[in-house]
Amino acid sequence: MNNKIKHGLRYHYIYQTWRGMIDRCYLKTNNRYHRYGGRGIIVCDRWRHSVVDFYADILASIGDRPSSDHSIDRIDNDGNYEPGNVRWATRKEQAANRLQTQDYVFLTVNGETKSMGEWAKALGVSRCKLYDVLHPRDPGHRKKVGARKYTFRKRTQKQ
């Protein structure tokens, strides 16, 4: 008996979404496995074993994909692919949700607390520049690489 089920979704975007989700979590040769399955992220049993159930649940809970710019995203980055923890998001929205060490560092300035990433955005500097301001290297290093000195308000001239 042939146990392959014909679902008609093979070339539908939802199948590609489902297949990618499965591969990231369970296929050790997938180049993103270390960010998903390697961290213990799994796909709930109902979705893991049926693209049809995955599609039905997605349509019922978050609706059809708004545009081709959207892809599946886990709301809780440390949570699993399961009902209640997925949404459609653009790359920009997903980038804000990704695992970043700087986003687990919180700074309080004048009584206002934000993540390092939020402060960098508010100040108009990159996270790397903000990190450099907070963790200055030895003075010789700045001269060797020709790095610029930054303040929180504006960039100053080269030393």
LOBA-900970 format. One record per atom (N, C-alpha, C, O): x, y, z. Coordinates in pm, whole numbers, plus 50000, padded with zeros to 5 digits. Atoms other than C-alpha are relative to their C-alpha. Last residue first. Layout:
XYZ ...
***
This chain:
499044995549900 541145614951703 501355002749938 502285006550008 499005010349972 538715613451409 501015005650100 501365017450094 498935002250096 536005639751426 500954989250048 500984985850167 498964989649997 532945636651645 501074996449898 501044985549839 498685005250028 529735617051581 501005011550001 500725022349949 499564998650140 526635629951744 501404994449986 502104992250085 500754989550070 524525627552057 500395001049854 499535001849767 501405003550016 525525594752221 499235010349918 498165007349866 500714996549879 529195600952159 498554996249976 498184992349865 501434996650006 531355583851903 499525004550136 499994999850240 500564999049866 535125582251849 498555004649987 498255013949911 500444986749960 536155570351505 499454999650141 498964989350187 501404998949960 538155539151441 499685014350041 500545021850088 500544987450049 541465542251256 498535001750035 497805008449961 501065002650098 542215505351306 499405012949945 498575012449854 499625010150099 545575510151472 498944998449892 499274997849774 499044994050094 544735542951649 500354990249889 500514994249774 500704989850080 541605528351808 500935006149897 500535008649783 500845006750097 543545497451918 499295010149911 499235008349789 499165004250112 546235518052089 499184993449890 499504994849772 499784988850092 543605534852305 500844996349879 500625001649770 498834992249959 542575501252460 500275010949896 499995008849777 498785007950008 539085490952363 501165008650046 501005020550073 498884994750078 535995509252483 501204990550003 501504984350105 498865009049973 533085487752601 501215004749921 501624998149826 500165005649865 530085511252628 501164991050042 501404989150161 500034988949905 531085532652331 499954994750143 500605000050233 498654994549989 532095501752132 500075011650100 501065013150172 499215009549922 528735485252206 501425005450021 501965004550131 500444998449862 526955516352082 500794990750091 501204994650200 499454987249952 529035515351764 499615002450145 500435006950225 498555001649984 528265478451713 500645012850055 501495012250142 499785007249874 524555483651776 501504998750027 501954999950141 500125014650010 524555509351498 500224993750137 500775000050227 498695006350020 523885545851572 499794984949989 498754979750027 499554999050139 520775567251537 501394994649975 502094999249884 498884990750008 520275572851908 500545001649858 501385010349832 500444986849954 516805557251915 501105010549985 500825022249960 500944994550097 517985527751702 499575014250039 499525023149954 499244997350122 521025521351921 499105006449894 499495016049829 499244987749979 518875524652234 500785003749874 500825015449836 500954988850001 516395498852101 500735013250020 500405023249955 500454997950137 519215474452017 499055011849988 499125019549892 498904993550070 520765478752362 499635002949855 499995013449801 498965009550039 517415470452515 501095007949927 500875019149881 500215005750134 515525499052676 501094989649976 502124989550044 499335012750029 515115513253027 499614994949863 498434994049830 500655006850111 514295550153088 500804987549964 501994988349934 501215006949957 515195564153432 499264992549891 498224986349918 500974990349949 517705589453297 498664993450033 497604999150004 499434986650012 519475561653106 498915009850041 497825009849983 500894989849947 518765525453192 500725013349997 501785014950058 499344988149947 520425499552973 498955009650051 497905011549989 500864988449983 519195464452904 500775011250067 501535009050161 499294990649915 521325436752759 499125012450007 498805018549905 500175004949863 519195408252626 500785008550098 500815005650218 501384997649959 518725425952293 499704994550139 498634997050193 500184986049960 522485428752249 498595002750048 498375012050126 499434998249867 522785390752249 499735014250048 499405016350165 498864991050001 520465389051952 500495001950142 499705005150231 499175001549882 517965361451884 501235008849987 502065006549899 498985010549997 515625373351616 500825000450127 500835010350201 500385010849909 512415392851671 501104989650016 500964980350096 500184994149867 513505426151519 499714989350105 499864991750225 498684995849953 514875407051220 499915006150139 500815004550221 499315011849946 511505389951185 501385003650053 501834998050153 500645003649874 509715423251149 500694988050065 500854987450186 499674989449903 512215434450885 499394996850137 500064998450239 498615001949956 511945401350700 500395010350106 501085007050203 499024996550103 508165405250690 501404997450054 501584994950173 499184988149976 505915386850932 500935002349882 501324993049812 499384996250127 503075361550926 500775012850026 500235022150086 500634988650067 502445348551276 500645001349862 501674995349835 499564996750135 503265318551490 499215011849945 498085014649988 498654994649997 503165310751863 500535003049859 501745004049841 499874989549900 499445305051921 501395006350006 501575016650071 501094990150000 499365271951738 500195010150114 500545006450226 501235005849949 502825255651738 498905010749996 499205022649990 500994997650105 506305261051597 498744992850045 498664980550039 500105009450111 508195260451924 499075005049891 498345014849910 501125009450000 509185288052162 500004991449875 500784993549783 499545012249933 512565304952212 498904989350004 499124978350055 498855005450072 511825332051954 500554987250063 501224979449996 498995002149896 508405337652108 501164992949934 501044981149898 500154988049917 506345351351819 501004999650114 501715009450138 500415003649864 507615324251583 499965012750084 500935020350085 499094995449896 507655336251224 499464995450134 498254995250157 500405004349865 506115322950902 501075004350101 502265003550073 499735014149976 506845343250591 499674996950145 499415005850225 500205005649866 505655376250449 500394985350004 500204978049907 498944994749913 506995394650143 499934994450141 500844996550221 498825008650019 504835372149920 501195005250080 502204998350090 499314997250126 501845390150065 501194990649989 501534983550084 500414986950053 499245387650344 500655003549866 500005009549780 498834991250004 499785350050395 499605013349935 499055013349825 499105002450112 496375334450459 501145010250003 501015020950062 500434996850136 494785337050799 501064997149896 502174992549926 499374987350042 496315338351145 499655003949857 500065014549810 499484991649891 494285312251337 500585013449954 500275023750014 500964997449893 491935294151099 500535009950104 499765017650161 501134992350054 494145296850790 499025003950110 498515015050111 499504986650034 497205285850989 498855008749948 498685020049992 499814992549875 495335256551145 500475014349974 500035023750041 501324997549943 494085244050806 500115008450128 499355017850148 500674989850081 497535247950649 498635003650059 498285015450067 499274987449984 499285228850928 499275011249927 499025021849985 500384994849868 496605201650924 500685013450028 500075022550084 501424996450010 497125197350547 499515005850133 498835016050136 500054986750058 500925198150586 498555004849989 498295016849997 501034997450101 500575168450817 500025014549952 499705023650028 500375011850079 503115150551038 498965002749892 498584993549818 498835007250049 504985179751189 499614988949903 500334986249806 499444993650117 501885201251214 501144992049940 501304991549818 501074998650101 499935178651451 500565005949871 500235001049763 500275012750068 503095168551637 498975001349889 499144995749781 501005008049928 504115204251724 499634987749916 499704988249793 501304997450061 507245215651540 499004991250074 499274979350095 500685011050069 510435216651745 498715004949936 498285016249959 501274995550059 512975242251869 499414988249922 500104981949842 501155006849939 515615224952083 498655004449948 497635000350002 500354993049875 518465248952011 498794993750067 498324998750169 498825000349914 519995225651749 499785007250132 500495004550229 499935013149937 516535221251600 501174998750096 501064992350200 501345005249973 516325258651535 500084986850074 500084986650197 500834989249945 519405280451509 498604995350040 497865002550107 499444995749872 521805251051467 499195011150066 499255012850188 500385009349893 519535236751194 500495004750138 499765003650237 500574992149891 520025267550975 499604991450121 499054996450219 499044989949954 522405251450722 499465009050111 500235016850168 500524986950039 520155220750701 500935010850057 501315010250174 499184994750109 522315189450740 499505013649949 500145019849865 498714995249948 520805182051081 500915005549892 501825013249923 498995004550096 517315179750930 501365005850039 501645017550015 499695014449990 514825181751218 501114995049908 501634984149930 500115006049866 514015217851309 500514985750010 500924981450117 499214992049903 515195237251004 500024993450137 501004994550211 498575001750025 513925209450772 500865007550101 501875002250148 499625013649963 510435208850925 501524998149985 502184992950075 500155000749855 510035246750902 500454986250051 501194985450150 498894992549942 511355247150547 500004999250152 501064997750214 498795008050022 508925219450446 501225006950061 502055000450124 500045011749912 505985238150602 501294991949988 501874988050089 499904995049863 506805271050431 500104988450099 500974988350187 498614995449987 507415253650098 500255005250142 501315002750200 499185012049993 504105235150140 501475003850017 502184997550095 500145005449865 502335267750224 500824987250016 501344984550125 499074993749907 503715284249910 499934993850139 500944993550210 500644988649932 501845258849694 500995005950100 501814998650156 499444987850060 503865236149464 499365012650056 499565023550002 498555001150024 503385204149667 500615012949945 501725016549985 499354987749954 499935214349796 501505000749965 502175010350002 500094989450099 497765189349608 500705012950038 500505023249972 500674988449941 497265167749917 499905011649903 499185021249931 500084989450101 498085133149785 499215011650060 498035010250093 501324993850013 499015111150079 500075011149896 500995019349898 499874985850033 502035088350051 498615005749973 497855000449892 500394991649886 501345055650231 500215014949974 500055023050065 499264987450008 501255034649914 499555009150113 498385012950120 500844988050000 500005000050000 500885012550000 501885013250072 
***
